Amino acid sequence: MTTQLQAPRSAPFALGFAQPRQAHPVAPFSYDRKQQVNVLTDGSRAADNLPLLMGTSTTTSTAGSATHNDDD
């Protein structure tokens, strides 16, 4: 009787480095159409908040591209 050897099952190489998908960070500000600036939850301008600027490096949003028709 001949015994057949079976190779051990292995996972694809990339699975050893895969990490669970993380949620996208949520900005602590939102765009106010009336003022046309990003504002914090308390209503103050996000651009005036130095700790926020230091932590996020920017307060830009995509809303400006939708409001300025003269950029063509």
N, CA, C and O atoms as a GROMACS GRO file, in nm:
protein
  288
    1MET      N    1   0.084  -0.118   0.000
    1MET     CA    2   0.000   0.000   0.000
    1MET      C    3   0.089   0.125   0.000
    1MET      O    4   0.182   0.135   0.080
    2THR      N    5   0.059   0.216  -0.089
    2THR     CA    6   0.138   0.338  -0.103
    2THR      C    7   0.069   0.452  -0.028
    2THR      O    8  -0.051   0.472  -0.044
    3THR      N    9   0.145   0.527   0.052
    3THR     CA   10   0.090   0.641   0.125
    3THR      C   11   0.119   0.769   0.047
    3THR      O   12   0.233   0.794   0.008
    4GLN      N   13   0.016   0.847   0.025
    4GLN     CA   14   0.034   0.973  -0.047
    4GLN      C   15   0.053   1.086   0.053
    4GLN      O   16  -0.026   1.099   0.147
    5LEU      N   17   0.154   1.166   0.033
    5LEU     CA   18   0.176   1.281   0.119
    5LEU      C   19   0.096   1.400   0.067
    5LEU      O   20   0.090   1.424  -0.054
    6GLN      N   21   0.036   1.472   0.156
    6GLN     CA   22  -0.039   1.591   0.118
    6GLN      C   23   0.034   1.714   0.168
    6GLN      O   24   0.081   1.719   0.282
    7ALA      N   25   0.042   1.811   0.082
    7ALA     CA   26   0.106   1.938   0.121
    7ALA      C   27   0.016   2.010   0.221
    7ALA      O   28  -0.107   2.005   0.209
    8PRO      N   29   0.076   2.077   0.319
    8PRO     CA   30  -0.007   2.151   0.414
    8PRO      C   31  -0.081   2.265   0.343
    8PRO      O   32  -0.028   2.325   0.250
    9ARG      N   33  -0.200   2.292   0.386
    9ARG     CA   34  -0.280   2.400   0.327
    9ARG      C   35  -0.223   2.533   0.377
    9ARG      O   36  -0.192   2.548   0.495
   10SER      N   37  -0.212   2.625   0.288
   10SER     CA   38  -0.161   2.756   0.327
   10SER      C   39  -0.249   2.866   0.272
   10SER      O   40  -0.314   2.850   0.169
   11ALA      N   41  -0.250   2.976   0.341
   11ALA     CA   42  -0.327   3.092   0.299
   11ALA      C   43  -0.244   3.176   0.203
   11ALA      O   44  -0.121   3.171   0.207
   12PRO      N   45  -0.309   3.252   0.116
   12PRO     CA   46  -0.233   3.341   0.028
   12PRO      C   47  -0.143   3.434   0.109
   12PRO      O   48  -0.176   3.473   0.221
   13PHE      N   49  -0.029   3.468   0.052
   13PHE     CA   50   0.071   3.550   0.120
   13PHE      C   51   0.014   3.680   0.174
   13PHE      O   52   0.046   3.719   0.287
   14ALA      N   53  -0.070   3.749   0.097
   14ALA     CA   54  -0.122   3.880   0.136
   14ALA      C   55  -0.207   3.874   0.262
   14ALA      O   56  -0.216   3.972   0.335
   15LEU      N   57  -0.270   3.760   0.288
   15LEU     CA   58  -0.356   3.751   0.407
   15LEU      C   59  -0.277   3.763   0.537
   15LEU      O   60  -0.334   3.796   0.641
   16GLY      N   61  -0.148   3.736   0.531
   16GLY     CA   62  -0.066   3.752   0.649
   16GLY      C   63  -0.047   3.898   0.688
   16GLY      O   64  -0.008   3.929   0.800
   17PHE      N   65  -0.074   3.988   0.594
   17PHE     CA   66  -0.056   4.131   0.618
   17PHE      C   67  -0.187   4.208   0.616
   17PHE      O   68  -0.188   4.328   0.642
   18ALA      N   69  -0.296   4.142   0.588
   18ALA     CA   70  -0.427   4.209   0.578
   18ALA      C   71  -0.470   4.262   0.715
   18ALA      O   72  -0.448   4.199   0.818
   19GLN      N   73  -0.531   4.377   0.712
   19GLN     CA   74  -0.584   4.437   0.834
   19GLN      C   75  -0.730   4.471   0.811
   19GLN      O   76  -0.771   4.497   0.698
   20PRO      N   77  -0.810   4.470   0.916
   20PRO     CA   78  -0.951   4.504   0.898
   20PRO      C   79  -0.966   4.648   0.850
   20PRO      O   80  -0.889   4.736   0.888
   21ARG      N   81  -1.065   4.670   0.767
   21ARG     CA   82  -1.091   4.805   0.717
   21ARG      C   83  -1.137   4.894   0.830
   21ARG      O   84  -1.222   4.855   0.910
   22GLN      N   85  -1.081   5.012   0.838
   22GLN     CA   86  -1.119   5.107   0.942
   22GLN      C   87  -1.211   5.212   0.881
   22GLN      O   88  -1.202   5.244   0.763
   23ALA      N   89  -1.297   5.265   0.963
   23ALA     CA   90  -1.388   5.370   0.916
   23ALA      C   91  -1.309   5.496   0.884
   23ALA      O   92  -1.206   5.524   0.945
   24HIS      N   93  -1.359   5.571   0.788
   24HIS     CA   94  -1.296   5.698   0.754
   24HIS      C   95  -1.314   5.795   0.871
   24HIS      O   96  -1.420   5.797   0.934
   25PRO      N   97  -1.212   5.874   0.899
   25PRO     CA   98  -1.227   5.970   1.009
   25PRO      C   99  -1.336   6.073   0.976
   25PRO      O  100  -1.354   6.112   0.861
   26VAL      N  101  -1.405   6.115   1.077
   26VAL     CA  102  -1.512   6.213   1.060
   26VAL      C  103  -1.459   6.349   1.102
   26VAL      O  104  -1.405   6.365   1.211
   27ALA      N  105  -1.475   6.446   1.014
   27ALA     CA  106  -1.428   6.582   1.044
   27ALA      C  107  -1.514   6.642   1.155
   27ALA      O  108  -1.636   6.624   1.156
   28PRO      N  109  -1.451   6.714   1.248
   28PRO     CA  110  -1.527   6.775   1.359
   28PRO      C  111  -1.594   6.905   1.318
   28PRO      O  112  -1.634   6.984   1.404
   29PHE      N  113  -1.608   6.928   1.188
   29PHE     CA  114  -1.672   7.049   1.139
   29PHE      C  115  -1.760   7.014   1.020
   29PHE      O  116  -1.750   6.906   0.963
   30SER      N  117  -1.847   7.107   0.984
   30SER     CA  118  -1.933   7.088   0.867
   30SER      C  119  -1.942   7.219   0.791
   30SER      O  120  -1.914   7.326   0.845
   31TYR      N  121  -1.983   7.210   0.666
   31TYR     CA  122  -1.992   7.329   0.581
   31TYR      C  123  -2.124   7.399   0.604
   31TYR      O  124  -2.230   7.336   0.599
   32ASP      N  125  -2.118   7.528   0.628
   32ASP     CA  126  -2.238   7.611   0.645
   32ASP      C  127  -2.258   7.689   0.516
   32ASP      O  128  -2.180   7.778   0.483
   33ARG      N  129  -2.364   7.655   0.442
   33ARG     CA  130  -2.389   7.721   0.313
   33ARG      C  131  -2.416   7.870   0.329
   33ARG      O  132  -2.376   7.950   0.244
   34LYS      N  133  -2.481   7.907   0.436
   34LYS     CA  134  -2.516   8.048   0.455
   34LYS      C  135  -2.391   8.133   0.476
   34LYS      O  136  -2.377   8.239   0.414
   35GLN      N  137  -2.300   8.087   0.561
   35GLN     CA  138  -2.176   8.161   0.587
   35GLN      C  139  -2.067   8.129   0.485
   35GLN      O  140  -1.970   8.204   0.473
   36GLN      N  141  -2.082   8.019   0.412
   36GLN     CA  142  -1.985   7.968   0.316
   36GLN      C  143  -1.848   7.943   0.379
   36GLN      O  144  -1.744   7.974   0.321
   37VAL      N  145  -1.850   7.887   0.501
   37VAL     CA  146  -1.729   7.847   0.571
   37VAL      C  147  -1.757   7.717   0.646
   37VAL      O  148  -1.873   7.680   0.666
   38ASN      N  149  -1.653   7.649   0.688
   38ASN     CA  150  -1.667   7.532   0.774
   38ASN      C  151  -1.684   7.578   0.918
   38ASN      O  152  -1.609   7.664   0.964
   39VAL      N  153  -1.782   7.523   0.987
   39VAL     CA  154  -1.810   7.562   1.125
   39VAL      C  155  -1.807   7.440   1.216
   39VAL      O  156  -1.834   7.328   1.174
   40LEU      N  157  -1.773   7.465   1.342
   40LEU     CA  158  -1.773   7.360   1.444
   40LEU      C  159  -1.916   7.342   1.495
   40LEU      O  160  -2.006   7.418   1.458
   41THR      N  161  -1.936   7.243   1.580
   41THR     CA  162  -2.071   7.216   1.632
   41THR      C  163  -2.126   7.332   1.715
   41THR      O  164  -2.248   7.347   1.727
   42ASP      N  165  -2.037   7.414   1.772
   42ASP     CA  166  -2.086   7.528   1.850
   42ASP      C  167  -2.113   7.651   1.763
   42ASP      O  168  -2.152   7.756   1.814
   43GLY      N  169  -2.093   7.640   1.632
   43GLY     CA  170  -2.120   7.750   1.539
   43GLY      C  171  -2.001   7.838   1.508
   43GLY      O  172  -2.011   7.925   1.422
   44SER      N  173  -1.888   7.818   1.576
   44SER     CA  174  -1.770   7.901   1.548
   44SER      C  175  -1.699   7.852   1.423
   44SER      O  176  -1.712   7.736   1.384
   45ARG      N  177  -1.623   7.941   1.361
   45ARG     CA  178  -1.552   7.907   1.237
   45ARG      C  179  -1.440   7.807   1.265
   45ARG      O  180  -1.362   7.825   1.359
   46ALA      N  181  -1.432   7.703   1.185
   46ALA     CA  182  -1.330   7.600   1.203
   46ALA      C  183  -1.190   7.656   1.177
   46ALA      O  184  -1.094   7.612   1.239
   47ALA      N  185  -1.179   7.752   1.085
   47ALA     CA  186  -1.048   7.808   1.051
   47ALA      C  187  -0.988   7.890   1.164
   47ALA      O  188  -0.868   7.916   1.164
   48ASP      N  189  -1.069   7.930   1.261
   48ASP     CA  190  -1.020   8.008   1.374
   48ASP      C  191  -0.974   7.920   1.490
   48ASP      O  192  -0.923   7.971   1.590
   49ASN      N  193  -0.990   7.790   1.479
   49ASN     CA  194  -0.957   7.698   1.586
   49ASN      C  195  -0.817   7.642   1.564
   49ASN      O  196  -0.799   7.549   1.485
   50LEU      N  197  -0.718   7.697   1.632
   50LEU     CA  198  -0.578   7.658   1.611
   50LEU      C  199  -0.552   7.510   1.642
   50LEU      O  200  -0.485   7.444   1.563
   51PRO      N  201  -0.600   7.455   1.753
   51PRO     CA  202  -0.577   7.312   1.778
   51PRO      C  203  -0.634   7.224   1.666
   51PRO      O  204  -0.574   7.122   1.630
   52LEU      N  205  -0.748   7.261   1.611
   52LEU     CA  206  -0.806   7.185   1.500
   52LEU      C  207  -0.715   7.192   1.378
   52LEU      O  208  -0.691   7.089   1.313
   53LEU      N  209  -0.665   7.309   1.345
   53LEU     CA  210  -0.575   7.324   1.231
   53LEU      C  211  -0.446   7.245   1.251
   53LEU      O  212  -0.397   7.184   1.156
   54MET      N  213  -0.392   7.245   1.372
   54MET     CA  214  -0.270   7.170   1.400
   54MET      C  215  -0.294   7.019   1.390
   54MET      O  216  -0.206   6.944   1.349
   55GLY      N  217  -0.413   6.975   1.428
   55GLY     CA  218  -0.443   6.833   1.427
   55GLY      C  219  -0.483   6.779   1.291
   55GLY      O  220  -0.455   6.663   1.261
   56THR      N  221  -0.547   6.860   1.210
   56THR     CA  222  -0.597   6.812   1.081
   56THR      C  223  -0.524   6.872   0.962
   56THR      O  224  -0.534   6.820   0.851
   57SER      N  225  -0.451   6.978   0.982
   57SER     CA  226  -0.374   7.049   0.878
   57SER      C  227  -0.460   7.127   0.780
   57SER      O  228  -0.407   7.204   0.701
   58THR      N  229  -0.589   7.110   0.784
   58THR     CA  230  -0.674   7.181   0.690
   58THR      C  231  -0.819   7.178   0.734
   58THR      O  232  -0.859   7.094   0.815
   59THR      N  233  -0.897   7.269   0.684
   59THR     CA  234  -1.042   7.265   0.704
   59THR      C  235  -1.112   7.276   0.570
   59THR      O  236  -1.226   7.323   0.564
   60THR      N  237  -1.048   7.233   0.464
   60THR     CA  238  -1.110   7.244   0.332
   60THR      C  239  -1.218   7.139   0.315
   60THR      O  240  -1.216   7.034   0.379
   61SER      N  241  -1.311   7.169   0.229
   61SER     CA  242  -1.417   7.075   0.195
   61SER      C  243  -1.440   7.081   0.045
   61SER      O  244  -1.383   7.166  -0.024
   62THR      N  245  -1.521   6.992  -0.005
   62THR     CA  246  -1.552   6.992  -0.148
   62THR      C  247  -1.668   7.084  -0.180
   62THR      O  248  -1.704   7.100  -0.297
   63ALA      N  249  -1.727   7.145  -0.079
   63ALA     CA  250  -1.844   7.229  -0.103
   63ALA      C  251  -1.810   7.351  -0.188
   63ALA      O  252  -1.895   7.397  -0.264
   64GLY      N  253  -1.690   7.404  -0.176
   64GLY     CA  254  -1.654   7.523  -0.253
   64GLY      C  255  -1.660   7.500  -0.401
   64GLY      O  256  -1.695   7.591  -0.477
   65SER      N  257  -1.625   7.380  -0.446
   65SER     CA  258  -1.627   7.353  -0.589
   65SER      C  259  -1.770   7.353  -0.644
   65SER      O  260  -1.791   7.374  -0.763
   66ALA      N  261  -1.867   7.329  -0.558
   66ALA     CA  262  -2.005   7.329  -0.604
   66ALA      C  263  -2.068   7.468  -0.600
   66ALA      O  264  -2.172   7.491  -0.663
   67THR      N  265  -2.007   7.560  -0.529
   67THR     CA  266  -2.067   7.693  -0.514
   67THR      C  267  -2.005   7.798  -0.604
   67THR      O  268  -2.064   7.904  -0.624
   68HIS      N  269  -1.888   7.771  -0.658
   68HIS     CA  270  -1.820   7.870  -0.742
   68HIS      C  271  -1.831   7.830  -0.888
   68HIS      O  272  -1.759   7.741  -0.935
   69ASN      N  273  -1.920   7.896  -0.959
   69ASN     CA  274  -1.941   7.865  -1.100
   69ASN      C  275  -1.840   7.936  -1.190
   69ASN      O  276  -1.831   7.906  -1.308
   70ASP      N  277  -1.764   8.031  -1.136
   70ASP     CA  278  -1.671   8.107  -1.219
   70ASP      C  279  -1.532   8.043  -1.224
   70ASP      O  280  -1.438   8.106  -1.274
   71ASP      N  281  -1.517   7.922  -1.176
   71ASP     CA  282  -1.387   7.854  -1.178
   71ASP      C  283  -1.355   7.788  -1.311
   71ASP      O  284  -1.247   7.731  -1.327
   72ASP      N  285  -1.448   7.793  -1.406
   72ASP     CA  286  -1.426   7.726  -1.535
   72ASP      C  287  -1.316   7.789  -1.615
   72ASP      O  288  -1.286   7.744  -1.725
   0.00000   0.00000   0.00000
